[in-house]
């Protein structure tokens, strides 16, 4: 188990690791039909089970990884995106994978 570290060291808007970790990660799970209806269709996967991804990167992620990124649908993003917190296990796992390609 990875221990979460202080969030002072993390700037999500210059990272993007959690949004480019895996096409299987941004899956819908506990969202209501009303919440899912708010997500624009162009960002939803063909099987309707999660976010559309290209090369593991969420299609709603805008910007350059490790430099400056932002979510195009931040206000209506899925629960999995809302629960990933700076320094938690998921964050650290994604940052580790991304750091093999991008300086964070």
DODREN-368786 format. One record per atom (N, C-alpha, C, O): residue number from 1; residue in three letters; atom name; x, y, z. Coordinates in Angstrom, 1 decimal. Atoms other than C-alpha are relative to their C-alpha. Example, Ala and Ser with C-alpha at 12.3 -4.5 7.8 and 13.67 -1.06 7.14 Angstrom:
# residues 2
{pos 1; code ALA; site N; east 0.9; north -1.2; up 0.0}
{pos 1; code ALA; site CA; east 12.3; north -4.5; up 7.8}
{pos 1; code ALA; site C; east 0.9; north 1.2; up 0.0}
{pos 1; code ALA; site O; east 1.9; north 1.2; up 0.7}
{pos 2; code SER; site N; east -0.9; north -1.1; up 0.0}
{pos 2; code SER; site CA; east 13.7; north -1.1; up 7.1}
{pos 2; code SER; site C; east -0.8; north 1.1; up 0.8}
{pos 2; code SER; site O; east -0.3; north 2.2; up 0.9}
//
This chain:
# residues 104
{pos 1; code UNK; site N; east 0.8; north -1.2; up 0.0}
{pos 1; code UNK; site CA; east 0.0; north 0.0; up 0.0}
{pos 1; code UNK; site C; east 0.9; north 1.2; up 0.0}
{pos 1; code UNK; site O; east 1.8; north 1.3; up 0.7}
{pos 2; code UNK; site N; east -0.8; north -1.3; up 0.1}
{pos 2; code UNK; site CA; east 1.3; north 3.5; up -0.9}
{pos 2; code UNK; site C; east -0.6; north 1.0; up 1.0}
{pos 2; code UNK; site O; east -1.8; north 1.1; up 1.1}
{pos 3; code UNK; site N; east 0.4; north -1.0; up -0.9}
{pos 3; code UNK; site CA; east 1.1; north 6.2; up 1.7}
{pos 3; code UNK; site C; east -0.2; north 1.3; up -0.7}
{pos 3; code UNK; site O; east 0.7; north 1.7; up -1.5}
{pos 4; code UNK; site N; east 0.3; north -1.3; up 0.6}
{pos 4; code UNK; site CA; east -0.5; north 9.4; up 0.6}
{pos 4; code UNK; site C; east 1.0; north 1.1; up 0.5}
{pos 4; code UNK; site O; east 1.3; north 1.0; up 1.7}
{pos 5; code UNK; site N; east -1.0; north -1.1; up -0.4}
{pos 5; code UNK; site CA; east 2.0; north 12.4; up 0.7}
{pos 5; code UNK; site C; east -0.7; north 1.3; up 0.1}
{pos 5; code UNK; site O; east -1.8; north 1.5; up -0.5}
{pos 6; code UNK; site N; east 0.6; north -1.3; up -0.1}
{pos 6; code UNK; site CA; east 1.3; north 16.0; up 1.5}
{pos 6; code UNK; site C; east -0.3; north 0.6; up -1.4}
{pos 6; code UNK; site O; east 0.4; north 0.4; up -2.3}
{pos 7; code UNK; site N; east 0.4; north -0.6; up 1.3}
{pos 7; code UNK; site CA; east -0.6; north 17.8; up -1.3}
{pos 7; code UNK; site C; east 0.7; north 1.2; up -0.4}
{pos 7; code UNK; site O; east 0.5; north 1.7; up -1.5}
{pos 8; code UNK; site N; east -0.8; north -1.2; up 0.4}
{pos 8; code UNK; site CA; east 1.7; north 20.8; up -1.2}
{pos 8; code UNK; site C; east 0.9; north -0.2; up -1.2}
{pos 8; code UNK; site O; east 1.2; north 0.7; up -1.9}
{pos 9; code UNK; site N; east -0.9; north 0.4; up 1.0}
{pos 9; code UNK; site CA; east 3.9; north 19.0; up -3.6}
{pos 9; code UNK; site C; east -0.7; north -0.3; up -1.4}
{pos 9; code UNK; site O; east 0.0; north -0.5; up -2.4}
{pos 10; code UNK; site N; east 0.7; north 0.4; up 1.2}
{pos 10; code UNK; site CA; east 1.2; north 18.4; up -6.2}
{pos 10; code UNK; site C; east -0.8; north 1.2; up -0.6}
{pos 10; code UNK; site O; east -1.5; north 1.9; up 0.1}
{pos 11; code UNK; site N; east 0.7; north -1.0; up 0.7}
{pos 11; code UNK; site CA; east -0.1; north 20.8; up -8.8}
{pos 11; code UNK; site C; east -0.8; north -0.7; up -1.1}
{pos 11; code UNK; site O; east -0.2; north -1.0; up -2.2}
{pos 12; code UNK; site N; east 0.8; north 0.8; up 1.0}
{pos 12; code UNK; site CA; east -2.9; north 18.9; up -10.7}
{pos 12; code UNK; site C; east 0.0; north 0.7; up -1.3}
{pos 12; code UNK; site O; east 0.0; north 0.0; up -2.4}
{pos 13; code UNK; site N; east 0.1; north -0.7; up 1.3}
{pos 13; code UNK; site CA; east -3.1; north 21.6; up -13.4}
{pos 13; code UNK; site C; east 1.3; north 0.0; up -0.7}
{pos 13; code UNK; site O; east 1.4; north 0.5; up -1.9}
{pos 14; code UNK; site N; east -1.2; north 0.1; up 0.7}
{pos 14; code UNK; site CA; east 0.5; north 21.0; up -14.3}
{pos 14; code UNK; site C; east 0.4; north -1.5; up -0.1}
{pos 14; code UNK; site O; east 1.6; north -1.8; up -0.5}
{pos 15; code UNK; site N; east -0.3; north 1.4; up 0.1}
{pos 15; code UNK; site CA; east 0.3; north 17.2; up -14.2}
{pos 15; code UNK; site C; east -0.8; north -0.7; up -1.0}
{pos 15; code UNK; site O; east -0.3; north -0.9; up -2.1}
{pos 16; code UNK; site N; east 0.9; north 0.7; up 0.9}
{pos 16; code UNK; site CA; east -2.6; north 15.3; up -15.8}
{pos 16; code UNK; site C; east 0.2; north -1.5; up 0.0}
{pos 16; code UNK; site O; east -0.4; north -2.2; up -0.8}
{pos 17; code UNK; site N; east -0.3; north 1.4; up 0.0}
{pos 17; code UNK; site CA; east -1.3; north 11.9; up -14.8}
{pos 17; code UNK; site C; east -1.3; north -0.9; up 0.2}
{pos 17; code UNK; site O; east -1.5; north -1.9; up -0.5}
{pos 18; code UNK; site N; east 1.2; north 0.8; up -0.3}
{pos 18; code UNK; site CA; east -4.7; north 10.6; up -13.4}
{pos 18; code UNK; site C; east -0.9; north 0.0; up -1.2}
{pos 18; code UNK; site O; east -1.7; north -1.0; up -1.4}
{pos 19; code UNK; site N; east 0.9; north 0.0; up 1.2}
{pos 19; code UNK; site CA; east -6.4; north 11.6; up -16.7}
{pos 19; code UNK; site C; east 0.6; north -0.6; up -1.2}
{pos 19; code UNK; site O; east 0.0; north -0.7; up -2.3}
{pos 20; code UNK; site N; east -0.7; north 0.7; up 1.1}
{pos 20; code UNK; site CA; east -3.9; north 9.8; up -18.9}
{pos 20; code UNK; site C; east 0.6; north -1.3; up 0.4}
{pos 20; code UNK; site O; east 1.6; north -1.8; up -0.2}
{pos 21; code UNK; site N; east -0.6; north 1.2; up -0.6}
{pos 21; code UNK; site CA; east -3.2; north 6.7; up -16.8}
{pos 21; code UNK; site C; east -0.5; north -1.3; up -0.8}
{pos 21; code UNK; site O; east 0.4; north -2.1; up -1.2}
{pos 22; code UNK; site N; east 0.5; north 1.2; up 0.6}
{pos 22; code UNK; site CA; east -5.5; north 4.1; up -18.5}
{pos 22; code UNK; site C; east -1.4; north 0.3; up -0.6}
{pos 22; code UNK; site O; east -2.2; north 1.0; up 0.1}
{pos 23; code UNK; site N; east 1.3; north -0.2; up 0.6}
{pos 23; code UNK; site CA; east -8.5; north 4.0; up -20.8}
{pos 23; code UNK; site C; east -1.0; north -0.8; up 0.9}
{pos 23; code UNK; site O; east -2.2; north -0.6; up 0.7}
{pos 24; code UNK; site N; east 0.9; north 0.7; up -0.9}
{pos 24; code UNK; site CA; east -10.0; north 1.6; up -18.2}
{pos 24; code UNK; site C; east -0.3; north 0.7; up 1.3}
{pos 24; code UNK; site O; east -1.2; north 0.3; up 2.0}
{pos 25; code UNK; site N; east 0.2; north -0.7; up -1.3}
{pos 25; code UNK; site CA; east -9.7; north 4.0; up -15.3}
{pos 25; code UNK; site C; east -1.2; north 0.9; up 0.0}
{pos 25; code UNK; site O; east -2.0; north 0.8; up 0.9}
{pos 26; code UNK; site N; east 1.2; north -0.9; up -0.2}
{pos 26; code UNK; site CA; east -12.3; north 6.7; up -16.1}
{pos 26; code UNK; site C; east -1.3; north -0.7; up -0.4}
{pos 26; code UNK; site O; east -2.0; north -0.3; up -1.3}
{pos 27; code UNK; site N; east 1.3; north 0.8; up 0.2}
{pos 27; code UNK; site CA; east -15.2; north 4.2; up -15.9}
{pos 27; code UNK; site C; east -1.1; north 0.6; up 0.9}
{pos 27; code UNK; site O; east -0.8; north 1.1; up 2.0}
{pos 28; code UNK; site N; east 1.1; north -0.5; up -0.8}
{pos 28; code UNK; site CA; east -18.6; north 5.2; up -14.7}
{pos 28; code UNK; site C; east -0.4; north -1.1; up 0.9}
{pos 28; code UNK; site O; east -0.3; north -2.3; up 0.6}
{pos 29; code UNK; site N; east 0.3; north 1.0; up -1.0}
{pos 29; code UNK; site CA; east -19.7; north 3.5; up -11.5}
{pos 29; code UNK; site C; east -1.2; north 0.3; up 0.8}
{pos 29; code UNK; site O; east -2.2; north -0.5; up 0.8}
{pos 30; code UNK; site N; east 1.1; north -0.4; up -0.9}
{pos 30; code UNK; site CA; east -22.0; north 5.3; up -9.1}
{pos 30; code UNK; site C; east -0.8; north 1.1; up -0.5}
{pos 30; code UNK; site O; east -1.7; north 1.6; up 0.2}
{pos 31; code UNK; site N; east 0.7; north -1.2; up 0.5}
{pos 31; code UNK; site CA; east -23.2; north 8.1; up -11.3}
{pos 31; code UNK; site C; east -1.5; north -0.3; up -0.2}
{pos 31; code UNK; site O; east -1.9; north -1.4; up -0.6}
{pos 32; code UNK; site N; east 1.4; north 0.1; up 0.3}
{pos 32; code UNK; site CA; east -27.0; north 8.6; up -11.6}
{pos 32; code UNK; site C; east -0.2; north 0.3; up -1.5}
{pos 32; code UNK; site O; east 0.7; north 0.8; up -2.1}
{pos 33; code UNK; site N; east 0.3; north -0.3; up 1.4}
{pos 33; code UNK; site CA; east -28.6; north 8.8; up -15.0}
{pos 33; code UNK; site C; east 0.1; north 1.5; up -0.3}
{pos 33; code UNK; site O; east 0.5; north 1.9; up -1.4}
{pos 34; code UNK; site N; east 0.0; north -1.4; up 0.2}
{pos 34; code UNK; site CA; east -29.0; north 12.5; up -14.5}
{pos 34; code UNK; site C; east 1.4; north 0.6; up -0.1}
{pos 34; code UNK; site O; east 1.7; north 1.4; up -0.9}
{pos 35; code UNK; site N; east -1.4; north -0.4; up 0.0}
{pos 35; code UNK; site CA; east -25.2; north 12.9; up -13.8}
{pos 35; code UNK; site C; east 0.6; north -0.4; up -1.4}
{pos 35; code UNK; site O; east 1.3; north 0.4; up -2.0}
{pos 36; code UNK; site N; east -0.5; north 0.4; up 1.3}
{pos 36; code UNK; site CA; east -24.4; north 10.9; up -16.9}
{pos 36; code UNK; site C; east -0.5; north 0.8; up -1.2}
{pos 36; code UNK; site O; east 0.3; north 1.1; up -2.1}
{pos 37; code UNK; site N; east 0.6; north -0.8; up 1.1}
{pos 37; code UNK; site CA; east -26.7; north 12.9; up -19.1}
{pos 37; code UNK; site C; east 0.7; north 1.4; up -0.1}
{pos 37; code UNK; site O; east 0.6; north 2.0; up -1.2}
{pos 38; code UNK; site N; east -0.7; north -1.3; up 0.1}
{pos 38; code UNK; site CA; east -24.7; north 16.1; up -18.2}
{pos 38; code UNK; site C; east 1.3; north -0.1; up -0.7}
{pos 38; code UNK; site O; east 1.9; north 0.9; up -1.1}
{pos 39; code UNK; site N; east -1.3; north 0.2; up 0.7}
{pos 39; code UNK; site CA; east -21.5; north 14.6; up -19.7}
{pos 39; code UNK; site C; east -0.2; north 0.1; up -1.5}
{pos 39; code UNK; site O; east -1.0; north -0.8; up -2.0}
{pos 40; code UNK; site N; east 0.2; north -0.1; up 1.5}
{pos 40; code UNK; site CA; east -21.3; north 15.7; up -23.4}
{pos 40; code UNK; site C; east 0.4; north -1.4; up -0.7}
{pos 40; code UNK; site O; east 1.4; north -2.0; up -0.3}
{pos 41; code UNK; site N; east -0.2; north 1.3; up 0.6}
{pos 41; code UNK; site CA; east -21.6; north 12.6; up -25.6}
{pos 41; code UNK; site C; east 1.3; north -0.2; up -0.7}
{pos 41; code UNK; site O; east 1.8; north -1.3; up -0.8}
{pos 42; code UNK; site N; east -1.3; north 0.2; up 0.7}
{pos 42; code UNK; site CA; east -18.4; north 13.3; up -27.5}
{pos 42; code UNK; site C; east 1.1; north -0.4; up 0.9}
{pos 42; code UNK; site O; east 2.2; north -0.8; up 0.5}
{pos 43; code UNK; site N; east -1.0; north 0.5; up -1.0}
{pos 43; code UNK; site CA; east -16.5; north 12.5; up -24.3}
{pos 43; code UNK; site C; east -0.3; north -1.3; up 0.6}
{pos 43; code UNK; site O; east 0.5; north -1.8; up 1.4}
{pos 44; code UNK; site N; east 0.4; north 1.3; up -0.5}
{pos 44; code UNK; site CA; east -18.3; north 9.2; up -23.6}
{pos 44; code UNK; site C; east 0.5; north -1.1; up -0.9}
{pos 44; code UNK; site O; east 0.4; north -0.9; up -2.1}
{pos 45; code UNK; site N; east -0.5; north 1.1; up 0.9}
{pos 45; code UNK; site CA; east -16.8; north 5.9; up -24.8}
{pos 45; code UNK; site C; east -1.2; north -0.6; up -0.7}
{pos 45; code UNK; site O; east -2.3; north -0.5; up -0.4}
{pos 46; code UNK; site N; east 1.0; north 0.7; up 0.9}
{pos 46; code UNK; site CA; east -18.6; north 3.9; up -27.5}
{pos 46; code UNK; site C; east -0.8; north -1.0; up 0.8}
{pos 46; code UNK; site O; east -2.0; north -1.2; up 0.4}
{pos 47; code UNK; site N; east 0.8; north 1.0; up -0.8}
{pos 47; code UNK; site CA; east -19.7; north 1.3; up -24.9}
{pos 47; code UNK; site C; east -0.8; north 0.7; up 1.1}
{pos 47; code UNK; site O; east -1.5; north 0.0; up 1.8}
{pos 48; code UNK; site N; east 0.8; north -0.8; up -1.0}
{pos 48; code UNK; site CA; east -21.2; north 4.1; up -22.7}
{pos 48; code UNK; site C; east 0.4; north -0.3; up 1.4}
{pos 48; code UNK; site O; east -0.3; north 0.1; up 2.3}
{pos 49; code UNK; site N; east -0.4; north 0.4; up -1.4}
{pos 49; code UNK; site CA; east -19.3; north 2.7; up -19.7}
{pos 49; code UNK; site C; east 1.0; north 0.9; up 0.6}
{pos 49; code UNK; site O; east 1.4; north 0.7; up 1.8}
{pos 50; code UNK; site N; east -1.0; north -0.9; up -0.6}
{pos 50; code UNK; site CA; east -16.8; north 5.5; up -19.2}
{pos 50; code UNK; site C; east 0.3; north 1.1; up -1.0}
{pos 50; code UNK; site O; east -0.4; north 1.4; up -1.9}
{pos 51; code UNK; site N; east -0.4; north -1.1; up 0.8}
{pos 51; code UNK; site CA; east -15.0; north 8.4; up -20.7}
{pos 51; code UNK; site C; east 0.8; north -0.5; up -1.2}
{pos 51; code UNK; site O; east 1.5; north -1.5; up -1.2}
{pos 52; code UNK; site N; east -0.8; north 0.4; up 1.3}
{pos 52; code UNK; site CA; east -13.6; north 8.2; up -24.3}
{pos 52; code UNK; site C; east 1.4; north 0.4; up 0.2}
{pos 52; code UNK; site O; east 1.8; north 1.5; up 0.7}
{pos 53; code UNK; site N; east -1.4; north -0.2; up -0.1}
{pos 53; code UNK; site CA; east -9.9; north 7.9; up -24.3}
{pos 53; code UNK; site C; east 0.7; north -0.3; up -1.3}
{pos 53; code UNK; site O; east 0.3; north -1.1; up -2.1}
{pos 54; code UNK; site N; east -0.8; north 0.2; up 1.1}
{pos 54; code UNK; site CA; east -7.2; north 8.1; up -26.9}
{pos 54; code UNK; site C; east 1.4; north -0.2; up 0.5}
{pos 54; code UNK; site O; east 2.0; north 0.7; up 1.2}
{pos 55; code UNK; site N; east -1.3; north 0.4; up -0.5}
{pos 55; code UNK; site CA; east -3.9; north 6.3; up -26.1}
{pos 55; code UNK; site C; east 0.0; north 0.2; up 1.5}
{pos 55; code UNK; site O; east 1.0; north 0.8; up 2.1}
{pos 56; code UNK; site N; east 0.1; north -0.1; up -1.5}
{pos 56; code UNK; site CA; east -5.0; north 6.1; up -22.4}
{pos 56; code UNK; site C; east -0.4; north 1.4; up 0.5}
{pos 56; code UNK; site O; east -0.6; north 1.5; up 1.7}
{pos 57; code UNK; site N; east 0.2; north -1.3; up -0.4}
{pos 57; code UNK; site CA; east -5.6; north 9.8; up -22.3}
{pos 57; code UNK; site C; east -1.5; north 0.4; up -0.1}
{pos 57; code UNK; site O; east -2.1; north 0.1; up -1.2}
{pos 58; code UNK; site N; east 1.4; north -0.4; up 0.0}
{pos 58; code UNK; site CA; east -9.1; north 11.1; up -21.4}
{pos 58; code UNK; site C; east -0.2; north 1.1; up -1.1}
{pos 58; code UNK; site O; east 0.6; north 2.0; up -1.1}
{pos 59; code UNK; site N; east 0.3; north -1.0; up 1.1}
{pos 59; code UNK; site CA; east -10.6; north 13.0; up -24.4}
{pos 59; code UNK; site C; east -0.4; north 1.4; up 0.6}
{pos 59; code UNK; site O; east -0.4; north 2.4; up -0.1}
{pos 60; code UNK; site N; east 0.4; north -1.3; up -0.7}
{pos 60; code UNK; site CA; east -11.8; north 15.7; up -21.9}
{pos 60; code UNK; site C; east 1.2; north 0.8; up 0.5}
{pos 60; code UNK; site O; east 1.0; north 1.9; up 1.0}
{pos 61; code UNK; site N; east -1.1; north -0.7; up -0.5}
{pos 61; code UNK; site CA; east -8.3; north 16.5; up -20.9}
{pos 61; code UNK; site C; east 0.6; north 0.9; up -1.0}
{pos 61; code UNK; site O; east 0.9; north 0.5; up -2.2}
{pos 62; code UNK; site N; east -0.5; north -0.9; up 0.9}
{pos 62; code UNK; site CA; east -7.0; north 19.6; up -22.5}
{pos 62; code UNK; site C; east 1.4; north 0.5; up 0.5}
{pos 62; code UNK; site O; east 1.7; north 0.6; up 1.7}
{pos 63; code UNK; site N; east -1.3; north -0.5; up -0.3}
{pos 63; code UNK; site CA; east -3.3; north 20.8; up -22.6}
{pos 63; code UNK; site C; east 1.1; north -1.0; up -0.1}
{pos 63; code UNK; site O; east 0.9; north -2.1; up -0.7}
{pos 64; code UNK; site N; east -1.1; north 0.8; up 0.1}
{pos 64; code UNK; site CA; east 0.1; north 19.3; up -22.4}
{pos 64; code UNK; site C; east 0.4; north -0.6; up 1.4}
{pos 64; code UNK; site O; east 0.6; north 0.1; up 2.3}
{pos 65; code UNK; site N; east -0.3; north 0.8; up -1.2}
{pos 65; code UNK; site CA; east 0.9; north 16.6; up -19.8}
{pos 65; code UNK; site C; east 1.4; north 0.6; up 0.6}
{pos 65; code UNK; site O; east 2.3; north 0.8; up -0.1}
{pos 66; code UNK; site N; east -1.2; north -0.5; up -0.7}
{pos 66; code UNK; site CA; east 3.5; north 17.8; up -17.2}
{pos 66; code UNK; site C; east 0.2; north 1.5; up -0.1}
{pos 66; code UNK; site O; east 1.2; north 2.0; up 0.4}
{pos 67; code UNK; site N; east -0.2; north -1.4; up 0.2}
{pos 67; code UNK; site CA; east 3.1; north 21.4; up -18.3}
{pos 67; code UNK; site C; east -1.2; north 0.8; up 0.5}
{pos 67; code UNK; site O; east -1.1; north 1.5; up 1.5}
{pos 68; code UNK; site N; east 1.3; north -0.7; up -0.4}
{pos 68; code UNK; site CA; east -0.5; north 22.7; up -18.1}
{pos 68; code UNK; site C; east -1.1; north -0.7; up -0.6}
{pos 68; code UNK; site O; east -1.2; north -0.9; up -1.8}
{pos 69; code UNK; site N; east 1.2; north 0.8; up 0.5}
{pos 69; code UNK; site CA; east -3.7; north 20.7; up -18.3}
{pos 69; code UNK; site C; east -1.2; north 0.5; up 0.7}
{pos 69; code UNK; site O; east -1.2; north 1.2; up 1.8}
{pos 70; code UNK; site N; east 1.3; north -0.4; up -0.6}
{pos 70; code UNK; site CA; east -7.4; north 21.2; up -17.5}
{pos 70; code UNK; site C; east -1.0; north -1.0; up -0.6}
{pos 70; code UNK; site O; east -0.9; north -1.5; up -1.7}
{pos 71; code UNK; site N; east 1.1; north 0.9; up 0.4}
{pos 71; code UNK; site CA; east -10.6; north 19.2; up -17.7}
{pos 71; code UNK; site C; east -1.0; north 0.9; up -0.7}
{pos 71; code UNK; site O; east -1.5; north 1.8; up -0.1}
{pos 72; code UNK; site N; east 1.0; north -0.7; up 0.8}
{pos 72; code UNK; site CA; east -13.0; north 20.4; up -20.4}
{pos 72; code UNK; site C; east -1.4; north -0.1; up 0.7}
{pos 72; code UNK; site O; east -2.3; north 0.7; up 0.4}
{pos 73; code UNK; site N; east 1.3; north 0.2; up -0.6}
{pos 73; code UNK; site CA; east -15.9; north 19.0; up -18.3}
{pos 73; code UNK; site C; east 0.1; north 0.0; up 1.5}
{pos 73; code UNK; site O; east -0.7; north -0.8; up 2.2}
{pos 74; code UNK; site N; east -0.3; north 0.0; up -1.4}
{pos 74; code UNK; site CA; east -14.6; north 19.7; up -14.8}
{pos 74; code UNK; site C; east -1.3; north 0.0; up 0.9}
{pos 74; code UNK; site O; east -1.4; north -0.8; up 1.8}
{pos 75; code UNK; site N; east 1.2; north -0.2; up -0.8}
{pos 75; code UNK; site CA; east -18.0; north 20.7; up -13.4}
{pos 75; code UNK; site C; east -0.9; north -1.3; up 0.0}
{pos 75; code UNK; site O; east -1.7; north -1.5; up 1.0}
{pos 76; code UNK; site N; east 0.9; north 1.2; up 0.1}
{pos 76; code UNK; site CA; east -19.7; north 17.4; up -14.5}
{pos 76; code UNK; site C; east 0.8; north -1.3; up -0.2}
{pos 76; code UNK; site O; east 0.3; north -2.3; up -0.6}
{pos 77; code UNK; site N; east -0.9; north 1.2; up 0.1}
{pos 77; code UNK; site CA; east -16.7; north 15.0; up -14.4}
{pos 77; code UNK; site C; east -0.5; north -1.2; up 0.8}
{pos 77; code UNK; site O; east -1.3; north -1.0; up 1.8}
{pos 78; code UNK; site N; east 0.5; north 1.2; up -0.7}
{pos 78; code UNK; site CA; east -17.4; north 11.4; up -13.3}
{pos 78; code UNK; site C; east 0.5; north -0.1; up 1.4}
{pos 78; code UNK; site O; east 1.5; north 0.6; up 1.8}
{pos 79; code UNK; site N; east -0.3; north 0.3; up -1.4}
{pos 79; code UNK; site CA; east -17.2; north 10.2; up -9.7}
{pos 79; code UNK; site C; east 1.5; north -0.4; up 0.1}
{pos 79; code UNK; site O; east 2.2; north 0.1; up 1.0}
{pos 80; code UNK; site N; east -1.3; north 0.5; up -0.1}
{pos 80; code UNK; site CA; east -13.9; north 8.4; up -10.3}
{pos 80; code UNK; site C; east 1.0; north 1.2; up -0.1}
{pos 80; code UNK; site O; east 2.1; north 1.2; up 0.5}
{pos 81; code UNK; site N; east -0.8; north -1.1; up 0.1}
{pos 81; code UNK; site CA; east -12.4; north 11.7; up -11.3}
{pos 81; code UNK; site C; east -0.1; north 0.9; up 1.2}
{pos 81; code UNK; site O; east 0.9; north 1.6; up 1.6}
{pos 82; code UNK; site N; east 0.2; north -0.8; up -1.2}
{pos 82; code UNK; site CA; east -13.8; north 13.5; up -8.3}
{pos 82; code UNK; site C; east 0.7; north -0.5; up 1.2}
{pos 82; code UNK; site O; east 1.1; north 0.2; up 2.1}
{pos 83; code UNK; site N; east -0.5; north 0.6; up -1.2}
{pos 83; code UNK; site CA; east -12.5; north 11.0; up -5.9}
{pos 83; code UNK; site C; east 1.5; north -0.2; up 0.0}
{pos 83; code UNK; site O; east 2.1; north -0.4; up 1.1}
{pos 84; code UNK; site N; east -1.4; north 0.1; up 0.1}
{pos 84; code UNK; site CA; east -8.9; north 10.9; up -7.1}
{pos 84; code UNK; site C; east 0.6; north 1.3; up 0.6}
{pos 84; code UNK; site O; east 0.3; north 2.4; up 0.0}
{pos 85; code UNK; site N; east -0.5; north -1.2; up -0.7}
{pos 85; code UNK; site CA; east -7.1; north 13.3; up -4.7}
{pos 85; code UNK; site C; east 1.5; north 0.1; up -0.1}
{pos 85; code UNK; site O; east 2.2; north -0.9; up -0.2}
{pos 86; code UNK; site N; east -1.4; north -0.1; up 0.1}
{pos 86; code UNK; site CA; east -3.6; north 14.7; up -4.9}
{pos 86; code UNK; site C; east 0.7; north -0.7; up 1.1}
{pos 86; code UNK; site O; east 0.4; north -0.5; up 2.3}
{pos 87; code UNK; site N; east -0.8; north 0.7; up -1.0}
{pos 87; code UNK; site CA; east -1.2; north 12.4; up -3.2}
{pos 87; code UNK; site C; east -0.6; north -1.3; up 0.5}
{pos 87; code UNK; site O; east 0.0; north -2.1; up 1.2}
{pos 88; code UNK; site N; east 0.6; north 1.3; up -0.4}
{pos 88; code UNK; site CA; east -3.6; north 9.4; up -2.8}
{pos 88; code UNK; site C; east 0.6; north -1.1; up -0.8}
{pos 88; code UNK; site O; east 1.4; north -0.8; up -1.7}
{pos 89; code UNK; site N; east -0.6; north 1.2; up 0.7}
{pos 89; code UNK; site CA; east -2.8; north 5.9; up -4.0}
{pos 89; code UNK; site C; east -0.2; north 0.1; up -1.5}
{pos 89; code UNK; site O; east 0.8; north -0.2; up -2.2}
{pos 90; code UNK; site N; east 0.2; north 0.0; up 1.4}
{pos 90; code UNK; site CA; east -4.4; north 6.4; up -7.4}
{pos 90; code UNK; site C; east 0.9; north 1.1; up -0.6}
{pos 90; code UNK; site O; east 1.4; north 0.9; up -1.7}
{pos 91; code UNK; site N; east -0.8; north -1.1; up 0.5}
{pos 91; code UNK; site CA; east -2.6; north 9.7; up -7.9}
{pos 91; code UNK; site C; east 1.5; north -0.4; up -0.1}
{pos 91; code UNK; site O; east 2.1; north -0.2; up -1.2}
{pos 92; code UNK; site N; east -1.4; north 0.4; up 0.0}
{pos 92; code UNK; site CA; east 0.8; north 8.3; up -7.0}
{pos 92; code UNK; site C; east 0.3; north -1.1; up -1.0}
{pos 92; code UNK; site O; east 1.3; north -1.1; up -1.6}
{pos 93; code UNK; site N; east -0.2; north 1.0; up 1.0}
{pos 93; code UNK; site CA; east 0.3; north 5.3; up -9.2}
{pos 93; code UNK; site C; east 0.0; north 0.6; up -1.4}
{pos 93; code UNK; site O; east 0.9; north 0.2; up -2.2}
{pos 94; code UNK; site N; east 0.0; north -0.7; up 1.3}
{pos 94; code UNK; site CA; east -0.6; north 7.5; up -12.2}
{pos 94; code UNK; site C; east 1.2; north 0.8; up -0.2}
{pos 94; code UNK; site O; east 1.8; north 0.8; up -1.3}
{pos 95; code UNK; site N; east -1.2; north -0.9; up 0.1}
{pos 95; code UNK; site CA; east 2.2; north 9.9; up -11.5}
{pos 95; code UNK; site C; east 1.3; north -0.8; up -0.2}
{pos 95; code UNK; site O; east 2.1; north -0.4; up -1.0}
{pos 96; code UNK; site N; east -1.2; north 0.9; up 0.2}
{pos 96; code UNK; site CA; east 4.7; north 7.0; up -11.3}
{pos 96; code UNK; site C; east 0.0; north -0.4; up -1.5}
{pos 96; code UNK; site O; east 1.1; north -0.4; up -2.1}
{pos 97; code UNK; site N; east 0.0; north 0.5; up 1.4}
{pos 97; code UNK; site CA; east 3.6; north 5.7; up -14.7}
{pos 97; code UNK; site C; east 0.3; north 1.2; up -1.0}
{pos 97; code UNK; site O; east 1.1; north 1.0; up -1.9}
{pos 98; code UNK; site N; east -0.3; north -1.2; up 0.9}
{pos 98; code UNK; site CA; east 3.6; north 9.2; up -16.3}
{pos 98; code UNK; site C; east 1.4; north 0.5; up 0.1}
{pos 98; code UNK; site O; east 2.0; north 0.9; up -0.9}
{pos 99; code UNK; site N; east -1.4; north -0.5; up -0.2}
{pos 99; code UNK; site CA; east 7.0; north 10.1; up -14.8}
{pos 99; code UNK; site C; east 1.0; north -0.8; up -0.8}
{pos 99; code UNK; site O; east 2.1; north -0.3; up -1.0}
{pos 100; code UNK; site N; east -0.9; north 0.8; up 0.9}
{pos 100; code UNK; site CA; east 8.5; north 7.4; up -17.0}
{pos 100; code UNK; site C; east 0.1; north 0.6; up -1.4}
{pos 100; code UNK; site O; east 1.0; north 0.3; up -2.1}
{pos 101; code UNK; site N; east 0.0; north -0.7; up 1.3}
{pos 101; code UNK; site CA; east 7.6; north 9.6; up -20.0}
{pos 101; code UNK; site C; east 0.1; north 1.5; up 0.1}
{pos 101; code UNK; site O; east 0.7; north 2.1; up -0.8}
{pos 102; code UNK; site N; east 0.1; north -1.5; up -0.1}
{pos 102; code UNK; site CA; east 7.2; north 13.2; up -18.7}
{pos 102; code UNK; site C; east 0.6; north 0.3; up 1.4}
{pos 102; code UNK; site O; east 0.4; north -0.3; up 2.4}
{pos 103; code UNK; site N; east -0.6; north -0.5; up -1.2}
{pos 103; code UNK; site CA; east 9.2; north 15.1; up -16.1}
{pos 103; code UNK; site C; east -1.1; north 0.7; up 0.8}
{pos 103; code UNK; site O; east -1.7; north 1.7; up 0.3}
{pos 104; code UNK; site N; east 1.0; north -0.6; up -0.8}
{pos 104; code UNK; site CA; east 6.8; north 16.0; up -13.3}
{pos 104; code UNK; site C; east 0.6; north 0.8; up 1.2}
{pos 104; code UNK; site O; east -0.1; north 1.4; up 2.0}
//
